[in-house]
Amino acid sequence: MSKAPSGKSRASGRVTLSDVARLAGVAPMTASRAINQPELVSSILRQRVQEAIDELGYVPNRAARALASAHSNVIVVLVPSLSNAVFTAVLAGIQDALDAHNYQILIGNTRYSDAEEEKLLNIYMQSNPDGILLSGLTHSPRVNQMLASSRVPVVSMMDLAADPEQLSVGFSQYEAGLTMTRYLIEKGRRRIGFIGAQLDERTLKRFEGYRKAMEEAGLGDPALELMVPDPSNIALGAELLGRMMAKVPDCDAIFCCNDDLAHGAIYQCQRRGIAVPEQLAIAGFNDLPASAWMKPSLTTIGTPRYRIGYEAAMLLRAAIKGEAPPQTRIDLGFTLMARESA
């Protein structure tokens, strides 16, 4: 192999494809083919180029490649949490759908913040992504402006868009909240409280479903509604259970907007000697893995999180390829998981 270049080719210090080609003793076009279309290059030349890449520590410039080919093979995925098991399942579905198609996934954690979503999208758009997967339907005016001007295909996850032109995969958060509340009413519960945290758009739609069911049964009472903006977790569920019972001692059921809140509520009931479900029924949402194994096991809404990620990624792939999807709004539904706690 020829002598390695004495220095980097650009003022930035970045090793370039020309450096690799020079060290390998081939034309830059050949080096490019060896990297991007290896089937067009002999095994001997591929080996020489790879040895040069290894020696120089070359990293392909995806942005330049995207400009040349009009495709970056980059998919941007923005979720509101990386610690929440709900979204780790969504991400697993996305990865399984895209891995076989040579896509690079750029994952961003918005932390339920419009400002953070704007910042991440502004950074990731510089990678010229082929498509974007977003959580939810509601975004800031700035994000909507960036998405509209980019003309990049976008699929919304976890909810269903009213606009048939908007690609979305999920289920009706409102209907799920309505279904759980009606179930508790059918079980004979009358003083059903709602505990909500984080207060993102999905929680608020579940709450709307709860309120509708209570009102249609003539059971609505604002005193039964406890909503806080704090991040949802087990400790908060335990705390809010105490606050609800202090405020409404005759409460006979509580619908928690997330399973982690419901877990905390059950633990607090056990500490206080409140029998579940005899004295107080507890219900959750999302059917996290631990929910089926608690004592008592948690009644909750099962949501198809992995499938949402997988189907959203497949829908985005079709949009990137310019294919007209059979459905622009894919409703994967939800399941009422009736267990011991309610």
ABEGO torsion letter per residue (X at the ends): XBBBBABBABAAGBBBAAAAAAAAGBBAAAAAAAAABAAABBAAAAAAAAAAAAAAGBBBBAAAAAAAAGBAGBBBBBBABAABAAAAAAAAAAAAAAAAAGBBBBBBBAGGBAAAAAAAAAAAAAAGBABBBBBEABBBAAAAAAAAAAGBBBBBBGBBBABAABBBBEBBAAAAAAAAAAAAAAAGBABBBBBBBGGBAAAAAAAAAAAAAAAAAGABBAAABBBBABBBBAAAAAAAAAAAAAABAABABBBBABAAAAAAAAAAAAAAGBBOAAABBBBBBGGBAAAAABOBBBBBBBBBAAAAAAAAAAAAAAAAAGBBBABABBBAEBBBBBBAAX
